[in-house]
């Protein structure tokens, strides 16, 4: 009796050990909506398979022996259950396998989507590119498919790229482009528009204005108490309105004869910058913002630095005392302003390296020492002018601030967040009086943008911000209970004597309510 022979998989023919076959998707629009595809294995000849299927007509119809009919030899069923729909696009790679690989012509054929070479190619990847990470694709270059993380697991650019793709430890369902659903340990995130547009091989940047639904179970809860209002005394923050710079075209003069002038610039307020804040602006500030020249005085061949400085001081004092003498600036509107030498004078006095021209330095130092607005100024050459009294410090003001006490306890706490550029909350049973009903026929698979613009937007109303509405109502109620009339049947006095609230203030707040109380980007019907 022969002894038993031990065999390994390498001892068997290849066709007996192969379990998966690569194929190319020929069609994915299944008339039965079962997720089936039409595909051909790459080791098969399409024309031979057509000829072998005697009852199949490649030019026929679904109803009569054509593609997608019962006679079609290229139909593969999804290996994943019906409840998970993942179908390749036409000409994409797929994995094919058979219930019995000895019978590859029967109906028991299944498929799965083949691997992708990069998350940046999931919108579409042809069969050749999809083999990049497989043994059969070793010859494919990966230069155009850079890794998203470094070898240590850190993102190459975390501020831009982190969070665009699901982390390995999380469960996710990924769409072909900007939509996905992520299941974390205690969180569900459903989002669309998660990244900005990108080209194949580019690592996409995250989109902070994505649309999303987030449901999270936190292990803590913070309770907010009643807000408390208190007063703080602080310096009044202001920004420079005008900048005055004097200049000298003959700083190197040895004849004590000077030519130059004075320039007055208007400095527009920039709400996004503190560059002109009086607390920070100084003689050496390199101001790069916008300016408007409103006045220029030229000084020619002035004998003596004292006389040259006196002409400059005339301009400074005139602008302080009555700016209308030399400009169109109304008196009282010129403050605060700052005066100093121009960039050339400042450079001469501060850049004392290399070949120094001591005549220049001496002349400009003497000029700086001669320039001041008041004889009592301890600082010469430059300064901040806050008002006509030449106060040295900003005036104090009382600021009302609010403090809200918080208490955080360790407890299970669920939070839901919904965000997007525009939000619409719709009820099928509600119609706003005076507006049309919102009909959603034909939108069960999603509402397109024209429908939103033409039907939903005009038939919804903006949501109300609760705190801002209560502030407005509080103002109106205070005015109602404190107002008085000069005589019976006459309108109320413009300003309530007991509360100090004016009718103009109430009307102004009411007009502002269209922006402050109503949120036009969150709408309901």
C-alpha positions in Angstrom: 0.0 0.0 0.0 1.6 3.2 -1.1 2.4 5.7 1.6 0.4 8.9 1.8 1.7 11.9 -0.2 1.7 15.4 1.3 0.7 18.0 -1.2 1.0 21.8 -0.9 -0.9 24.5 -2.9 2.1 25.0 -5.2 1.7 21.3 -6.3 -1.7 22.1 -7.8 -2.4 23.6 -11.2 -2.9 27.4 -11.1 -6.6 27.2 -12.2 -7.3 25.1 -9.1 -5.7 27.6 -6.6 -7.0 30.9 -8.0 -10.0 32.2 -6.1 -10.4 35.7 -7.5 -10.3 37.0 -11.1 -9.8 40.5 -12.1 -12.3 41.9 -14.5 -13.5 45.1 -16.1 -16.9 46.6 -15.6 -18.9 46.8 -18.9 -22.1 48.2 -17.4 -23.6 49.1 -14.0 -27.1 50.4 -14.8 -29.0 47.3 -13.6 -32.6 47.4 -14.7 -33.6 45.3 -11.7 -31.8 47.8 -9.3 -30.1 44.9 -7.5 -26.6 46.2 -7.8 -25.6 43.8 -10.5 -23.0 44.6 -13.1 -21.9 43.4 -16.5 -18.2 42.4 -16.5 -15.7 40.4 -18.3 -12.6 38.7 -16.7 -9.3 40.0 -18.1 -8.3 36.4 -18.9 -11.4 35.9 -21.1 -12.0 36.9 -24.7 -15.2 38.9 -24.9 -16.0 37.8 -28.5 -15.5 34.2 -27.7 -17.8 34.4 -24.7 -20.5 36.1 -26.8 -20.2 33.3 -29.4 -20.4 30.6 -26.7 -23.6 32.0 -25.4 -25.8 30.8 -28.2 -29.0 32.4 -27.0 -27.4 35.8 -26.3 -27.8 38.7 -28.7 -25.4 41.6 -27.8 -27.6 43.9 -29.9 -30.8 42.7 -28.4 -32.9 44.3 -25.6 -33.4 43.6 -22.0 -36.8 42.0 -22.8 -35.4 39.8 -25.6 -32.1 38.0 -25.1 -30.0 41.2 -25.0 -27.8 42.8 -22.3 -29.2 42.4 -18.8 -31.5 39.6 -20.0 -31.5 36.1 -18.6 -29.3 35.1 -21.5 -26.6 37.6 -20.8 -23.4 35.7 -19.8 -21.6 38.8 -18.4 -23.9 39.5 -15.4 -22.4 39.2 -11.9 -24.2 39.5 -8.7 -22.9 41.7 -5.8 -21.1 39.7 -3.2 -22.0 42.3 -0.6 -25.6 42.1 0.6 -28.3 44.2 -1.0 -28.2 46.7 1.9 -24.7 47.9 1.0 -24.6 49.4 -2.5 -21.0 49.6 -3.9 -21.0 49.4 -7.7 -18.0 50.1 -9.9 -18.2 52.5 -12.8 -17.8 51.4 -16.4 -14.2 50.6 -17.3 -13.2 50.3 -13.6 -11.6 47.3 -12.2 -13.5 44.7 -10.2 -12.9 41.3 -8.5 -14.9 38.4 -9.9 -15.3 35.0 -8.3 -17.5 32.0 -8.9 -19.5 29.6 -6.8 -17.8 26.8 -8.8 -14.8 28.1 -10.8 -15.1 25.0 -13.0 -18.4 26.5 -14.2 -17.8 30.1 -15.1 -20.7 30.4 -17.4 -23.6 29.8 -15.0 -25.5 32.4 -13.0 -23.6 31.9 -9.7 -21.1 34.6 -10.4 -20.3 37.4 -7.9 -18.2 40.6 -7.8 -16.7 43.1 -5.5 -15.1 46.5 -6.2 -11.3 46.1 -6.8 -8.8 48.0 -4.7 -8.0 51.7 -5.4 -4.4 53.0 -5.6 -5.2 56.2 -3.5 -8.1 57.9 -1.8 -7.5 60.7 -4.4 -8.6 58.4 -7.2 -11.9 57.1 -5.9 -14.0 59.3 -8.2 -12.8 57.1 -11.1 -9.8 54.8 -11.6 -9.2 52.7 -14.7 -8.2 49.0 -14.6 -4.5 49.7 -15.1 -4.2 52.3 -12.4 -6.1 50.2 -9.9 -3.4 47.5 -10.0 -0.8 49.9 -8.7 -0.7 48.4 -5.1 -0.9 44.8 -6.4 1.8 42.4 -7.6 0.6 42.9 -11.2 1.1 46.7 -10.9 4.7 46.9 -9.6 5.7 48.7 -12.8 3.2 51.5 -12.2 4.7 54.7 -11.0 3.4 56.1 -7.6 5.1 59.5 -8.0 1.7 61.2 -8.8 0.0 59.5 -5.8 1.8 61.0 -2.7 1.0 59.6 0.7 -1.3 61.6 2.9 0.6 60.9 6.1 4.3 60.6 6.9 5.9 57.3 7.9 5.3 58.1 11.6 1.5 58.4 11.1 1.5 62.2 11.2 -0.2 64.3 8.5 2.1 66.1 6.1 -0.2 69.2 6.4 -2.6 68.6 9.3 -4.2 72.1 9.2 -5.3 71.4 5.6 -5.7 67.7 5.3 -6.5 66.1 8.7 -10.0 64.9 8.9 -10.8 64.8 5.2 -10.5 61.0 5.1 -11.6 58.5 7.8 -9.0 57.4 10.3 -8.1 53.7 10.2 -9.6 53.0 13.6 -13.1 54.4 12.6 -15.8 52.8 10.5 -16.9 54.7 7.5 -19.0 54.6 4.4 -17.2 56.7 1.8 -18.8 58.5 -1.2 -17.0 59.0 -4.5 -16.3 62.7 -3.8 -17.1 65.0 -0.9 -19.7 63.0 1.1 -19.3 60.2 3.6 -20.5 58.9 6.9 -18.1 58.2 9.8 -18.9 56.0 12.9 -16.5 56.6 15.8 -16.7 55.1 19.3 -19.1 57.7 20.6 -19.9 59.8 17.5 -21.6 59.8 14.2 -20.7 62.3 11.5 -22.7 62.6 8.3 -21.3 65.2 5.9 -21.2 66.6 2.4 -18.7 69.0 1.0 -15.9 67.8 3.3 -13.1 69.0 1.1 -12.4 71.6 -1.6 -12.0 70.7 -5.3 -8.8 68.9 -6.2 -7.1 67.1 -9.1 -6.1 63.4 -9.2 -3.0 62.9 -6.9 -3.6 66.1 -5.0 -4.2 65.8 -1.3 -7.5 67.7 -0.8 -7.9 70.6 1.7 -10.7 70.4 4.2 -13.8 72.6 3.8 -14.8 74.4 7.0 -18.2 75.3 5.4 -19.2 71.7 4.8 -22.8 70.6 5.4 -22.9 68.1 8.3 -24.9 66.3 11.0 -22.9 65.3 14.1 -24.3 63.2 16.9 -22.0 62.8 19.9 -22.1 61.3 23.3 -19.7 63.3 25.6 -18.7 62.3 29.1 -19.3 65.8 30.6 -22.0 68.4 30.7 -21.6 72.1 31.3 -24.4 74.1 32.9 -24.6 77.9 32.4 -25.9 80.1 35.3 -27.6 83.5 35.1 -25.3 86.1 33.5 -24.0 88.9 35.8 -23.3 92.4 34.5 -20.5 94.5 36.0 -18.6 97.6 35.1 -14.9 98.0 34.3 -12.9 101.2 34.0 -10.6 101.1 31.0 -8.6 103.4 28.7 -10.6 104.4 25.7 -9.1 102.6 22.7 -8.8 104.8 19.6 -7.1 104.7 16.3 -5.1 107.4 14.6 -7.1 109.4 12.1 -4.3 111.5 10.6 -0.5 111.1 10.2 1.7 114.1 9.8 5.2 113.6 8.5 7.9 116.3 7.9 10.8 115.7 5.5 14.1 117.3 4.6 15.6 117.2 1.1 18.9 118.7 2.2 19.9 116.8 5.3 23.6 116.9 4.4 23.7 120.8 4.1 26.7 122.5 5.6 25.4 125.9 4.8 22.6 125.6 7.3 20.0 126.1 4.5 17.2 123.6 4.5 14.6 122.5 1.9 11.7 120.1 2.7 8.1 120.2 3.7 5.2 118.8 5.7 2.6 116.1 4.6 -0.7 115.4 6.2 -2.3 112.0 5.5 -5.8 110.8 6.3 -5.7 107.2 7.7 -8.9 105.3 6.9 -10.1 103.0 9.7 -9.4 99.3 9.1 -11.7 97.2 11.4 -9.6 94.1 10.7 -6.3 95.7 11.8 -4.9 97.3 15.0 -1.9 98.7 13.2 -3.1 102.3 13.9 -4.2 101.7 17.5 -2.8 104.7 19.5 -1.5 102.2 22.1 0.9 100.6 19.6 1.7 103.3 17.0 5.0 105.0 17.5 7.8 106.9 15.9 9.4 103.7 14.4 6.1 102.0 13.3 6.5 100.8 9.8 2.9 101.6 8.7 1.9 99.7 5.5 -1.8 100.5 5.4 -3.8 102.9 3.2 -3.4 106.7 3.4 -4.9 109.7 1.6 -2.8 112.8 1.2 -4.9 115.8 2.2 -2.3 118.6 2.7 1.2 119.4 1.6 3.4 122.4 2.4 6.8 122.9 0.7 9.6 124.7 2.5 12.4 126.1 0.2 15.8 127.5 1.3 15.0 128.1 4.9 18.0 129.5 6.7 18.8 127.8 10.0 17.4 124.6 11.5 15.5 126.6 14.1 13.5 128.5 11.4 13.0 125.3 9.4 11.6 123.6 12.5 9.4 126.7 13.3 7.7 126.4 9.9 6.9 122.7 10.5 5.6 123.6 14.0 3.2 126.2 12.5 1.6 123.4 10.5 1.3 121.1 13.6 -0.2 123.8 15.8 -2.6 125.0 13.1 -3.9 121.4 12.6 -4.3 121.0 16.3 -6.1 124.3 17.0 -8.2 124.8 13.9 -7.6 122.3 11.0 -9.9 124.2 8.7 -7.2 126.9 8.3 -5.2 124.5 6.1 -7.5 121.5 5.4 -11.2 120.7 5.1 -11.1 118.6 8.3 -13.8 119.9 10.7 -12.5 121.2 14.0 -12.7 118.5 16.6 -12.5 115.7 14.0 -8.7 115.8 13.7 -7.9 113.8 16.8 -6.1 111.6 17.5 -3.2 112.3 15.1 0.5 111.4 15.1 3.4 113.5 13.9 7.0 112.4 13.1 9.8 112.7 10.6 9.5 110.7 7.4 11.2 107.4 6.8 14.4 109.0 5.5 14.9 111.2 8.6 14.1 108.2 10.9 16.7 106.1 9.0 19.4 108.7 9.3 18.9 108.9 13.1 18.6 105.1 13.7 20.8 103.4 11.1 24.2 104.3 12.5 26.3 101.5 10.8 28.7 101.6 7.9 29.9 104.9 6.5 28.1 107.4 8.7 27.6 111.0 7.4 27.9 112.9 10.7 26.7 116.1 9.1 23.4 114.5 8.2 23.0 113.0 11.6 23.8 116.2 13.4 21.4 118.3 11.2 18.5 115.9 11.6 19.1 115.4 15.4 19.0 119.2 15.8 15.8 119.3 13.7 14.2 116.6 15.8 15.1 118.5 19.0 13.5 121.7 17.8 10.1 120.2 16.8 7.3 120.0 19.4 3.8 121.3 19.7 4.1 122.6 23.2 7.1 124.2 25.0 6.5 121.8 27.9 6.9 118.7 25.8 9.5 116.4 27.3 9.6 114.4 24.1 10.6 116.1 20.8 10.5 115.2 17.1 7.4 113.1 17.3 4.3 112.5 19.3 0.7 111.5 19.7 -1.9 114.3 20.0 -5.1 113.1 21.6 -6.9 116.5 22.0 -6.4 120.2 22.2 -5.4 120.0 25.9 -2.5 117.8 24.8 -3.4 115.1 27.4 -0.7 112.4 27.7 -3.0 109.5 28.5 -6.2 108.1 26.9 -9.4 109.2 28.7 -11.0 106.6 30.9 -14.4 105.1 30.2 -16.7 102.7 31.9 -17.2 99.4 30.0 -20.1 97.1 30.9 -19.1 93.4 30.7 -21.1 90.3 31.4 -19.9 87.2 33.3 -21.7 83.9 33.0 -20.8 81.3 35.7 -20.4 77.7 34.4 -20.4 74.3 36.2 -19.0 71.2 34.5 -19.9 67.7 35.8 -18.8 64.3 34.6 -21.9 62.7 33.2 -23.1 61.2 29.9 -24.3 64.0 27.7 -25.5 63.7 24.1 -25.2 66.7 21.7 -26.5 67.0 18.1 -25.1 69.6 15.7 -26.4 70.6 12.3 -24.4 72.9 10.1 -24.2 74.3 6.6 -24.1 77.7 4.8 -27.9 77.7 4.6 -30.3 75.6 6.7 -33.9 74.8 5.9 -36.2 73.1 8.3 -39.4 71.9 6.5 -42.7 70.5 7.8 -44.9 68.7 5.3 -48.0 69.8 7.2 -47.2 73.6 7.5 -47.9 76.4 5.1 -46.9 80.0 5.9 -49.9 82.3 5.6 -49.6 84.4 2.4 -47.1 82.0 0.9 -47.4 79.0 -1.3 -47.3 75.4 -0.1 -43.9 73.6 -0.6 -44.5 70.6 -2.7 -41.8 67.9 -2.7 -43.0 65.6 -5.4 -40.1 64.0 -7.3 -37.5 64.8 -4.6 -37.4 61.5 -2.7 -33.8 60.9 -3.9 -32.7 64.5 -3.1 -33.8 68.1 -3.7 -31.8 69.8 -6.4 -30.7 73.4 -6.3 -33.3 75.0 -8.7 -36.0 73.5 -6.4 -34.5 75.2 -3.4 -34.2 78.6 -5.1 -37.5 78.6 -6.8 -39.8 76.8 -4.4 -38.3 76.5 -0.9 -36.5 79.8 -0.4 -39.4 82.1 -1.2 -41.9 80.1 0.8 -39.9 79.9 4.1 -39.2 82.6 6.7 -36.0 83.4 8.6 -35.5 82.0 12.1 -35.4 84.3 15.1 -32.4 84.6 17.5 -33.9 84.3 20.9 -31.5 86.5 23.0 -31.5 89.3 20.5 -35.3 89.2 20.3 -35.5 89.4 24.1 -33.1 92.4 24.1 -35.4 94.2 21.6 -38.5 93.4 23.5 -36.9 94.5 26.8 -36.1 97.8 25.3 -39.6 98.3 23.9 -41.2 97.3 27.3 -38.9 99.7 29.3 -39.8 102.5 27.0 -43.6 101.7 27.2 -43.6 101.6 31.0 -41.4 104.7 31.5 -42.5 107.1 28.7 -44.4 110.3 29.2 -46.4 112.7 27.1 -46.1 116.5 27.2 -49.9 116.8 27.0 -52.7 114.3 26.6 -53.3 112.9 23.1 -49.8 114.1 22.0 -47.0 111.7 21.0 -44.6 110.7 23.8 -41.6 112.9 24.5 -38.6 112.0 22.4 -36.6 110.8 25.4 -38.1 109.1 28.4 -37.2 111.0 31.5 -36.9 108.0 33.9 -35.2 105.5 31.6 -33.4 107.7 29.2 -34.6 105.6 26.2 -35.5 107.7 23.1 -38.1 107.0 20.4 -35.2 107.2 17.9 -33.3 104.5 19.7 -36.4 102.2 19.6 -36.9 102.8 15.9 -33.2 102.2 15.1 -33.2 99.0 17.1 -36.3 97.9 15.2 -34.6 98.5 11.9 -31.5 96.6 13.0 -33.7 93.7 14.0 -33.9 92.5 10.4 -30.2 91.7 10.6 -29.6 91.1 14.3 -32.8 89.3 15.3 -33.5 87.4 12.1 -31.1 84.8 10.6 -31.8 84.7 6.9 -29.6 81.6 6.4 -31.7 79.4 8.8 -35.3 79.2 7.5 -38.5 77.3 8.4 -41.9 77.0 6.8 
